[in-house]
Amino acid sequence: MKLNQINQNFFLAAMGSLFALLLSACAAQMAPAPPVTISNPEYVIGPGDTLQVFVWRNPELSLSIPVRPDGRISTPLVEELTVANKTPAQVAREIERRLSTYLKDPLVTVIVTNFIGPYNQQIRVLGAATRPQVLPYRANMTVLDVIIAVGGLTNVASGNKATISRMVNKEVVQFSVRLDDLIRDGDIHANVEMSPGDILIIPESWF
């Protein structure tokens, strides 16, 4: 065998190995999103939520109040109470504790009537969506629910090249999603479950 042919064969073999490694690396980085396992945790309050505070037998202390951007509220007799990242029950108990200075055995109920949620649990949609926006996460939310909420994809969207950025074990991992197959072809297997804090990125097509 001639030297040039040996070099050519070696070059082709090396390029084949390099191509296989690149494909493996891309597949590892852009793997399909795995199933999400969420144990239906209690809802935690976030800035922008609206709380209905009921104080039993004290209607003058009961009111509907929005959570300020700093995550706090102020109610009659209870000023500057931090409620963000707490459950409604935790907030109710804290209000009871503070009201106990003025009332005997106060009984408080807190209900969330407008849901936005903490920043780190919101779903963000970027790119070629009709209305890119931030959405509150809801239990059992799927990528189809998200696409419906943002009004679908634009005409220049490259749906099958969309990705989801997700925090997994304190690291950001990117998964591929097939939005064109889901929306245009009705492939229900492409409908993946969302996780709190996911970022859906929809690129534009170059053609």
Secondary structure, 3 states (H helix, E strand, C coil): CCHHHHHHHHHHHHHHHHHHHHHHHHHHHCCECCCCCCCCCCCCCCCCCEEEEEECCCHHHCEEEECCCCCEEEECCEEEEECCCCCHHHHHHHHHHHHCCCCCCCCEEEEEEECCCCHHHCEEEEECECCCCEECCCCCCEHHHHHHHCCCECCCECHHHEEEEEEECCEEEEEEECHHHHHCCCCHHHCCECCCCCEEEECECCC
